[in-house]
Amino acid sequence: MSDQTIASDREVDARGLNCPLPILRAKKALTDLGSGQVLKVISTDPGSKRDFEAFSRQTGHTLLRVEEQDRQWTFFLQRR
């Protein structure tokens, strides 16, 4: 993991939400972003890492980084 921070254009706090809610909230937020903009999603769902990897593959949005700390995951998605 790099020390370089990624600037995000929008943030979704999905802590305490279980699948599929973090993905659904991210999907909705991405529709409001322009191409190339970055969405930051914070989740406490342990399955969210696998879910966001699959979501990225299926939608074409780029998963720039996944950070994990104290059972909390932060995802940076760049809109295609």
N, C-alpha and C positions, 0 to 999 in steps of 0.2 A: 504494500500500500504506500502510495506516495504522500509526501507531506504537502504537496500542492493542493490548494483548495479549489473546488469547482464552483464557479458562480452559478446560481440558479435564478431563473426568471420567475418561478412560482414554487411554492412549497405546499405539500399535502401532509397533514399530520394524521396518520392512520393507526396510531398507537392504540392498543386495546381492541382493535377490530380484527376479526378472523376472516379467512378466505371465504368468499371472493371479494370482500369489501375493499381491501387495499388496492387491488387491481381495478375494480370498478371506479373508485375515486380517482385513481391515476388516469384511467382512460378518459374520464370526463374532463379532468384538468388539462390533459393534452390537447383536447379539441379547442381550447381557448388560446393555445400557444401557436406561434408562427413556426414555420420550418426552421430548424436549427436552434430553437430556444430550448432551455434545459428545465426539467421538472425534478425537484427533490422530493422524495417520498420517505417518510419515517414510519417504520412498522415494527411491531413487537410479535407478529405472527411468525413462528419458526419456519413455516412452509413458504413464507413470502419470497425467500431467495430463489427457490426453484420456480415459483410462480412468475416472478419478474423476468427470470431468464427465458422462460417459455413465452411470455408475453412479448418480449423483445424480438425473439425469433419469428413469432407469428405476425407481428404488426409492422416490422421493419424499423421501429424506433430503436435507437442505439442505447444500450445499457453501458454508460460511460464508466461507472464505478459502483461497487457495492462495499459498504463499510459495515463492520459488525463490532459492537461494543456493548457489553453487559446485556446480552440477549435483546439487543435493539439493532435493527438493520436500517441503513440509510442507502437509498437508491438514487442514482442520478441518471435520468433518462433524457436523451436528446431527441426531440421530435423530428421525424423524417421530413 
